[in-house]
Amino acid sequence: MKVLGYPKKAMILSAGFGTRLKPYTDTVPKPLLTVGDKPMILHCINMLRNNGIEEIVINLHYRGAMIREKLGTGGDYDVRIYYSDEPEILGTGGGVKKAEKFFEGEAFVLINCDVLTRVNLKEVYDFHKSKNALSTLILREKDTDKYNNIMADSELYIKDIAGRTRWHEKSFRVGMFAGIHILEPQILSFFPEGYSSITDRYVELIKQGVNLAGFFTESFWADLGNLEDYKKINKDIENGALKLNDVL
């Protein structure tokens, strides 16, 4: 496949309360919880930087000052970091809508702060452009029993999320969302100001026939957003079953 390039900007969703990680998040925001030898958000930043991302915006709400103090302007991590403060939490859709000006008409990566992965974003970006999609979601065929199912047709366009479009077809692939998307900035024109869910926006766009694509990956991936998985990852790192240098 012809290499089309890769996005230079990303947003890390970091404003949430981390309720699934209580009691750890009673005093520390989820992005700063340690995974191995560093806060989970630094693993995310390193992955983005290694994939060509140069500028990152991070939305802040719960204990946001602690995140800002830790990361600063990004100079220590070879990226430029900006912040989008949310005095009232805006949700996944509202958060990215508020940061819209940051993207300046460029395709960008949107990623949850609690994702640990080695996915190749350049490959995803090439796929995204080849599909002429307004958004491409990274999907996995594993663990579909633990997460909401997303269905893609034979051409890998997403047709259903969690059964909400009532779409059925004999030829489809089922995956779970890995917490990473590539978005074209035009898609934000469909997002309202204020609080909104990006999942709700996607469901409505699918119903309108807008192209949303699904990139299936077998790359290493882990969810750090719940207590059981967070403890398991740290235990695997501690006993040597998982070496972060091998996966990031």
ZIFENCOR-V448080 format. One record per backbone hydrogen bond with DSSP energy under -0.5 kcal/mol. CO is the residue of the C=O (numbers start at 1). NH is the residue of the N-H. E is the energy in kcal/mol with one decimal. If there is no record, write none. Layout:
co:CO nh:NH e:E
co:CO nh:NH e:E
This chain:
co:8 nh:54 e:-2.6
co:8 nh:55 e:-2.1
co:9 nh:109 e:-1.9
co:10 nh:57 e:-2.3
co:11 nh:13 e:-0.6
co:11 nh:111 e:-2.4
co:12 nh:14 e:-0.7
co:12 nh:59 e:-1.3
co:13 nh:113 e:-1.7
co:15 nh:62 e:-1.6
co:18 nh:21 e:-1.9
co:19 nh:22 e:-1.3
co:20 nh:227 e:-1.3
co:21 nh:24 e:-1.2
co:21 nh:25 e:-0.8
co:23 nh:26 e:-1.8
co:24 nh:27 e:-0.8
co:24 nh:28 e:-1.0
co:29 nh:32 e:-2.0
co:30 nh:33 e:-2.0
co:31 nh:41 e:-2.3
co:33 nh:40 e:-2.5
co:35 nh:37 e:-0.6
co:35 nh:38 e:-1.3
co:38 nh:35 e:-3.1
co:39 nh:42 e:-1.4
co:39 nh:43 e:-1.1
co:40 nh:44 e:-1.6
co:41 nh:45 e:-2.4
co:42 nh:46 e:-2.6
co:43 nh:47 e:-2.2
co:44 nh:48 e:-2.2
co:45 nh:49 e:-2.7
co:46 nh:50 e:-2.5
co:47 nh:51 e:-0.7
co:48 nh:51 e:-0.9
co:48 nh:53 e:-2.4
co:49 nh:52 e:-1.8
co:54 nh:80 e:-2.4
co:55 nh:10 e:-1.8
co:56 nh:82 e:-2.8
co:57 nh:12 e:-2.1
co:58 nh:84 e:-2.3
co:60 nh:86 e:-2.7
co:61 nh:64 e:-1.4
co:63 nh:66 e:-0.9
co:63 nh:67 e:-1.0
co:64 nh:68 e:-2.4
co:65 nh:69 e:-2.3
co:66 nh:70 e:-1.8
co:67 nh:71 e:-2.4
co:68 nh:72 e:-2.5
co:71 nh:74 e:-1.7
co:73 nh:81 e:-2.4
co:74 nh:77 e:-1.9
co:74 nh:79 e:-1.7
co:75 nh:78 e:-0.9
co:79 nh:81 e:-0.5
co:80 nh:56 e:-3.0
co:82 nh:58 e:-2.2
co:83 nh:85 e:-0.5
co:84 nh:60 e:-2.3
co:85 nh:87 e:-0.5
co:90 nh:94 e:-1.0
co:90 nh:196 e:-2.0
co:91 nh:95 e:-2.2
co:92 nh:96 e:-1.1
co:93 nh:97 e:-1.9
co:94 nh:98 e:-2.1
co:95 nh:99 e:-1.0
co:97 nh:100 e:-1.6
co:99 nh:102 e:-1.6
co:99 nh:103 e:-0.5
co:100 nh:103 e:-1.3
co:100 nh:104 e:-0.6
co:101 nh:104 e:-0.6
co:103 nh:106 e:-1.9
co:107 nh:9 e:-0.5
co:108 nh:183 e:-2.7
co:109 nh:11 e:-2.6
co:110 nh:181 e:-2.7
co:111 nh:13 e:-2.5
co:112 nh:115 e:-1.0
co:114 nh:224 e:-3.0
co:115 nh:117 e:-0.5
co:116 nh:222 e:-2.0
co:119 nh:121 e:-0.9
co:120 nh:124 e:-1.6
co:121 nh:125 e:-2.5
co:122 nh:126 e:-2.1
co:123 nh:127 e:-2.2
co:124 nh:128 e:-2.9
co:125 nh:129 e:-2.5
co:126 nh:130 e:-2.1
co:127 nh:131 e:-1.4
co:128 nh:133 e:-1.4
co:129 nh:132 e:-1.2
co:134 nh:184 e:-2.8
co:135 nh:213 e:-2.5
co:136 nh:182 e:-2.1
co:137 nh:215 e:-2.6
co:138 nh:178 e:-2.8
co:139 nh:217 e:-2.5
co:140 nh:176 e:-2.8
co:143 nh:146 e:-1.6
co:143 nh:147 e:-0.8
co:148 nh:177 e:-0.5
co:149 nh:162 e:-3.3
co:150 nh:175 e:-2.5
co:151 nh:159 e:-2.9
co:151 nh:160 e:-1.5
co:152 nh:173 e:-2.3
co:153 nh:156 e:-2.2
co:156 nh:214 e:-2.5
co:157 nh:153 e:-2.6
co:160 nh:151 e:-2.3
co:161 nh:164 e:-1.9
co:170 nh:172 e:-1.0
co:173 nh:152 e:-2.4
co:175 nh:150 e:-2.9
co:176 nh:140 e:-2.1
co:179 nh:112 e:-2.2
co:180 nh:138 e:-2.5
co:181 nh:110 e:-2.6
co:182 nh:136 e:-2.4
co:183 nh:108 e:-2.3
co:184 nh:187 e:-1.7
co:185 nh:188 e:-1.5
co:186 nh:189 e:-1.7
co:187 nh:190 e:-1.8
co:188 nh:191 e:-1.3
co:196 nh:93 e:-2.0
co:196 nh:94 e:-1.4
co:197 nh:201 e:-1.7
co:198 nh:202 e:-2.5
co:199 nh:203 e:-2.5
co:200 nh:204 e:-2.0
co:201 nh:205 e:-2.4
co:202 nh:206 e:-2.6
co:203 nh:207 e:-2.0
co:204 nh:208 e:-1.3
co:205 nh:210 e:-2.5
co:206 nh:209 e:-1.4
co:210 nh:212 e:-0.7
co:211 nh:134 e:-2.6
co:211 nh:135 e:-0.8
co:212 nh:158 e:-3.3
co:213 nh:137 e:-2.7
co:214 nh:216 e:-0.7
co:215 nh:139 e:-3.2
co:220 nh:118 e:-1.9
co:222 nh:116 e:-2.3
co:222 nh:224 e:-0.6
co:226 nh:230 e:-2.6
co:227 nh:231 e:-2.4
co:228 nh:232 e:-2.0
co:229 nh:233 e:-2.6
co:230 nh:234 e:-1.9
co:231 nh:235 e:-2.2
co:232 nh:236 e:-2.9
co:233 nh:237 e:-2.2
co:234 nh:238 e:-2.4
co:235 nh:239 e:-2.4
co:236 nh:241 e:-1.3
co:236 nh:242 e:-1.9
co:237 nh:240 e:-0.8
co:242 nh:244 e:-0.6
co:243 nh:246 e:-2.0
co:243 nh:247 e:-0.6
co:244 nh:247 e:-1.0
co:244 nh:248 e:-1.6
